Amino acid sequence: MRKTSESLKNLGHLVYRENYTGGNAGLFMKVKKVIYSEQTPFQRIDIFEHPDFGKVFALDGITMCTESDEFMYHEMLVHVPLFTHPKPKKVLIIGGGDGGSLREVLRHETVEKAVLCEIDPNVIEASKKYLKMTATDFDNPKAEIVNENGADFVKNYSDYFDAIIIDSTDPTAGEGGHLFTREFYKDCYKALKTDGLLSAETEDPFYDKGWVAIAFNRISSAFSVSRMYTGFMTTYPSGMWTYTLGSKKYDPLKNFKPERVKKIQQTLRYYNPEIHIASFSLPQFLKELIHHV
């Protein structure tokens, strides 16, 4: 599990360190410039500039995204489920205060309403000011922004959303743990329409193998169709990231229509029809991890 780094303001030298496995491994980044650092009622927000990665966004000392690679994560989290569903109209994003998932959701012309539920308003305000690469659509007329605990918010809905995107922090960081429980996934199931689906980031399969297995099996217990898929993410632990799709009806391989991607393909940098299909081909160790818990 990832461990938090020191606050940037308290560092005696401009280095960002994110520790994995109790400090036995980790991520090291030189800080070119500290842009923003604040302790909110919910978590610590740090934004700094790296010589190669550009702007880096961290919560509680854990890297959320960088300017150079955020597209990898956001495109895979969003487009795999939204191109699995034939016509998603109402989409809920839980978390995602940097705006990247919202940006990707609104590339889909079928989407009529995108609700972003972010518990910490300070994350959104900081993103609007400093993360222009992701915070592009907060003022889009199709977007509705709610500052509330996502686990509580989703309880208010039944048979309403076509898709739910769970863009959470790590299960041990801030409020992220609420978004990995059995109860939460069951509430998401209830909030979805009869053919609805969800996608969730489910951690990396090396340092966080315990949480990968737990999240997949909890989603599987709630949905009739469940599939894990993977993608690269250069500044996340191990560089390999897992996502889990839970669906009431549609299968991400059997019901996928590659021709639909053409409408937005020129706007994308990672996702394409070939990646969609290939991402569900799991290495043997990962198959064994999620099916032998």
C-alpha positions as CSV (number, residue, x, y, z in Angstrom):
1,M,0.0,0.0,0.0
2,R,1.2,3.5,-0.8
3,K,2.3,5.6,2.2
4,T,2.0,9.3,2.3
5,S,5.0,11.6,1.7
6,E,5.9,14.6,3.8
7,S,4.2,17.9,3.2
8,L,6.0,19.9,0.5
9,K,6.0,22.9,2.8
10,N,7.9,21.0,5.5
11,L,10.6,19.5,3.2
12,G,14.1,20.9,3.9
13,H,14.9,20.3,0.2
14,L,12.7,20.3,-2.9
15,V,12.1,16.6,-3.3
16,Y,8.8,14.7,-3.4
17,R,8.9,11.1,-2.0
18,E,6.0,8.8,-2.1
19,N,6.7,5.6,-0.2
20,Y,5.4,2.1,-1.1
21,T,5.5,-1.0,1.1
22,G,6.5,0.8,4.3
23,G,9.3,2.7,2.6
24,N,11.0,-0.3,1.0
25,A,10.3,1.2,-2.4
26,G,8.7,4.4,-3.7
27,L,8.5,7.3,-6.1
28,F,11.1,10.1,-6.2
29,M,10.5,13.4,-8.0
30,K,12.4,16.6,-8.0
31,V,10.3,19.6,-7.3
32,K,11.0,22.4,-9.7
33,K,8.4,24.7,-8.1
34,V,5.8,24.4,-5.3
35,I,2.6,25.8,-6.8
36,Y,0.0,25.1,-4.1
37,S,-0.1,23.4,-0.8
38,E,-3.0,23.3,1.7
39,Q,-4.4,21.2,4.4
40,T,-8.2,21.1,4.0
41,P,-10.7,19.6,6.5
42,F,-10.6,16.4,4.4
43,Q,-7.0,16.0,3.2
44,R,-3.7,17.6,2.2
45,I,-3.6,19.0,-1.4
46,D,-0.2,19.5,-3.0
47,I,0.5,20.7,-6.6
48,F,4.0,21.2,-7.8
49,E,5.9,21.4,-11.1
50,H,8.3,18.6,-12.2
51,P,11.0,19.2,-14.8
52,D,9.7,16.4,-17.0
53,F,6.2,15.5,-15.9
54,G,4.9,19.1,-15.7
55,K,2.4,19.8,-13.0
56,V,1.9,17.0,-10.4
57,F,-1.2,16.7,-8.2
58,A,-1.1,14.8,-4.9
59,L,-3.6,14.2,-2.1
60,D,-2.3,13.2,1.3
61,G,1.1,12.7,-0.3
62,I,-0.2,10.2,-2.9
63,T,0.2,11.1,-6.6
64,M,-3.2,11.5,-8.3
65,C,-2.0,12.5,-11.7
66,T,0.6,14.5,-13.6
67,E,0.4,16.7,-16.6
68,S,2.3,14.2,-18.7
69,D,0.3,11.0,-18.1
70,E,-3.1,11.8,-16.7
71,F,-4.7,11.0,-20.0
72,M,-3.8,7.3,-19.6
73,Y,-5.8,6.9,-16.4
74,H,-8.8,9.1,-17.2
75,E,-9.3,7.7,-20.7
76,M,-9.3,4.1,-19.5
77,L,-11.5,4.7,-16.5
78,V,-14.1,6.5,-18.6
79,H,-14.2,5.2,-22.1
80,V,-14.1,1.5,-21.4
81,P,-17.5,1.6,-19.6
82,L,-19.1,4.4,-21.8
83,F,-18.3,2.5,-25.0
84,T,-19.6,-0.7,-23.5
85,H,-23.0,0.9,-22.8
86,P,-24.8,1.6,-26.1
87,K,-26.2,5.0,-25.1
88,P,-25.2,6.5,-21.8
89,K,-27.2,9.6,-21.0
90,K,-26.9,10.2,-17.3
91,V,-23.4,9.6,-15.7
92,L,-22.3,10.0,-12.1
93,I,-18.6,10.6,-11.3
94,I,-17.7,9.9,-7.7
95,G,-14.5,11.7,-6.8
96,G,-12.5,13.1,-9.7
97,G,-12.2,16.6,-8.4
98,D,-9.3,17.3,-10.8
99,G,-11.9,17.3,-13.6
100,G,-10.1,14.7,-15.9
101,S,-12.9,12.1,-15.7
102,L,-15.6,14.8,-16.3
103,R,-13.7,16.0,-19.4
104,E,-13.6,12.4,-20.8
105,V,-17.3,11.7,-20.0
106,L,-18.4,14.9,-21.9
107,R,-16.6,13.8,-25.0
108,H,-19.6,11.4,-25.5
109,E,-22.3,13.1,-27.4
110,T,-25.0,10.8,-25.9
111,V,-24.3,12.2,-22.4
112,E,-27.0,14.7,-21.4
113,K,-26.1,15.0,-17.8
114,A,-22.8,14.4,-15.9
115,V,-22.9,14.7,-12.1
116,L,-19.5,15.1,-10.4
117,C,-19.7,14.3,-6.7
118,E,-16.4,15.5,-5.0
119,I,-16.3,15.7,-1.2
120,D,-13.7,18.4,-1.0
121,P,-14.6,21.7,-2.7
122,N,-11.0,22.9,-2.3
123,V,-9.8,20.2,-4.7
124,I,-12.1,21.6,-7.4
125,E,-11.1,25.2,-6.8
126,A,-7.4,24.3,-6.8
127,S,-7.8,22.3,-10.0
128,K,-9.7,25.2,-11.7
129,K,-6.8,27.5,-10.9
130,Y,-3.8,25.3,-11.4
131,L,-4.7,22.2,-13.3
132,K,-5.9,23.6,-16.6
133,M,-5.2,20.3,-18.4
134,T,-7.9,18.5,-16.6
135,A,-10.2,21.2,-15.2
136,T,-11.8,22.0,-18.6
137,D,-15.5,21.3,-18.2
138,F,-16.6,22.3,-14.7
139,D,-18.7,25.1,-16.3
140,N,-20.1,22.9,-19.1
141,P,-23.9,23.2,-19.1
142,K,-24.2,19.4,-19.0
143,A,-22.2,19.2,-15.8
144,E,-23.6,19.4,-12.3
145,I,-21.1,19.7,-9.4
146,V,-21.9,18.4,-5.9
147,N,-19.7,18.6,-2.8
148,E,-20.8,15.7,-0.7
149,N,-19.5,12.3,0.4
150,G,-20.0,10.1,-2.6
151,A,-21.0,7.1,-0.5
152,D,-23.8,9.1,1.0
153,F,-24.8,10.8,-2.2
154,V,-25.4,7.7,-4.2
155,K,-27.9,6.4,-1.6
156,N,-30.3,9.1,-2.7
157,Y,-30.8,7.5,-6.1
158,S,-32.6,4.4,-7.5
159,D,-32.8,3.3,-11.2
160,Y,-31.4,6.7,-12.3
161,F,-27.9,6.6,-13.8
162,D,-26.7,4.8,-16.9
163,A,-23.1,4.7,-15.7
164,I,-21.2,5.5,-12.5
165,I,-17.4,6.3,-12.7
166,I,-15.6,5.8,-9.4
167,D,-12.6,8.0,-9.6
168,S,-11.5,7.6,-6.0
169,T,-8.4,8.1,-3.9
170,D,-6.7,5.1,-2.4
171,P,-8.7,3.1,0.1
172,T,-6.4,4.2,2.9
173,A,-6.2,7.9,1.9
174,G,-8.7,10.5,3.2
175,E,-12.3,9.6,2.5
176,G,-11.3,6.9,-0.1
177,G,-12.1,3.9,2.1
178,H,-15.8,4.6,2.0
179,L,-15.7,3.9,-1.8
180,F,-14.4,0.4,-1.5
181,T,-17.1,-1.2,0.7
182,R,-19.6,-3.8,-0.1
183,E,-22.4,-1.5,0.9
184,F,-21.2,1.2,-1.4
185,Y,-21.1,-1.1,-4.4
186,K,-24.6,-2.3,-3.6
187,D,-25.8,1.3,-3.4
188,C,-24.3,2.0,-6.8
189,Y,-26.1,-1.0,-8.2
190,K,-29.4,0.4,-6.9
191,A,-28.7,3.8,-8.3
192,L,-28.1,2.4,-11.8
193,K,-30.8,1.7,-14.4
194,T,-31.7,-1.9,-15.2
195,D,-28.9,-1.9,-17.9
196,G,-26.5,0.4,-16.0
197,L,-22.8,-0.2,-15.3
198,L,-19.9,1.2,-13.4
199,S,-16.2,1.4,-13.6
200,A,-13.8,1.8,-10.6
201,E,-10.1,2.2,-10.2
202,T,-9.0,-0.8,-8.3
203,E,-5.3,-0.2,-7.5
204,D,-2.0,-1.8,-8.7
205,P,-1.5,-5.6,-8.6
206,F,2.0,-5.6,-7.0
207,Y,2.1,-3.3,-4.0
208,D,-1.7,-3.2,-3.5
209,K,-2.6,-6.8,-4.4
210,G,-4.8,-7.2,-1.3
211,W,-7.0,-4.3,-2.2
212,V,-7.1,-5.4,-5.9
213,A,-8.6,-8.7,-5.0
214,I,-11.0,-7.3,-2.4
215,A,-12.3,-4.6,-4.7
216,F,-12.8,-7.0,-7.6
217,N,-14.6,-9.5,-5.5
218,R,-16.9,-7.0,-3.9
219,I,-17.9,-5.6,-7.2
220,S,-18.4,-9.1,-8.6
221,S,-20.7,-9.9,-5.7
222,A,-22.9,-7.0,-6.6
223,F,-23.0,-7.3,-10.4
224,S,-23.9,-10.1,-12.8
225,V,-21.2,-9.1,-15.2
226,S,-17.7,-8.2,-13.7
227,R,-14.5,-7.8,-15.6
228,M,-11.1,-6.5,-14.6
229,Y,-9.0,-4.7,-17.1
230,T,-5.6,-3.0,-17.0
231,G,-3.7,0.0,-18.4
232,F,-0.3,1.7,-18.1
233,M,0.1,4.6,-15.7
234,T,3.7,5.8,-15.5
235,T,3.6,7.6,-12.2
236,Y,1.4,5.1,-10.3
237,P,3.0,2.2,-8.3
238,S,4.4,-0.5,-10.6
239,G,3.2,1.4,-13.7
240,M,0.4,-1.1,-14.1
241,W,-3.1,-0.1,-13.0
242,T,-6.2,-2.1,-12.6
243,Y,-9.8,-1.1,-13.2
244,T,-13.0,-3.1,-12.6
245,L,-16.2,-2.9,-14.6
246,G,-19.4,-4.1,-13.0
247,S,-22.5,-4.3,-15.3
248,K,-26.1,-5.3,-14.9
249,K,-26.4,-6.3,-18.6
250,Y,-23.6,-5.3,-21.0
251,D,-20.4,-7.2,-21.5
252,P,-17.4,-5.0,-22.4
253,L,-16.2,-7.5,-25.1
254,K,-19.4,-9.0,-26.4
255,N,-21.3,-5.7,-26.6
256,F,-18.5,-3.4,-27.6
257,K,-19.0,-1.7,-31.0
258,P,-15.5,-0.4,-32.2
259,E,-17.0,1.8,-34.8
260,R,-18.5,4.1,-32.2
261,V,-15.0,5.2,-31.1
262,K,-14.3,6.9,-34.4
263,K,-16.4,9.9,-33.4
264,I,-13.9,10.9,-30.8
265,Q,-10.8,9.0,-31.6
266,Q,-8.9,12.1,-32.8
267,T,-9.3,13.7,-29.3
268,L,-7.8,10.7,-27.5
269,R,-4.2,9.8,-26.8
270,Y,-4.3,6.4,-25.1
271,Y,-7.7,4.7,-25.6
272,N,-8.6,3.0,-28.9
273,P,-10.7,-0.1,-30.0
274,E,-7.6,-2.3,-29.9
275,I,-6.7,-1.2,-26.4
276,H,-10.3,-1.7,-25.2
277,I,-10.2,-5.3,-26.2
278,A,-6.6,-6.0,-25.2
279,S,-7.0,-4.5,-21.7
280,F,-9.2,-7.4,-20.6
281,S,-6.4,-9.9,-21.3
282,L,-5.0,-10.4,-17.9
283,P,-1.6,-11.9,-17.0
284,Q,-1.9,-15.3,-15.2
285,F,-0.8,-14.0,-11.8
286,L,-3.5,-11.4,-11.9
287,K,-6.2,-13.9,-12.8
288,E,-5.1,-16.1,-9.9
289,L,-5.0,-13.1,-7.6
290,I,-8.6,-12.1,-8.2
291,H,-10.2,-15.6,-8.5
292,H,-8.5,-17.2,-5.5
293,V,-9.6,-15.0,-2.6
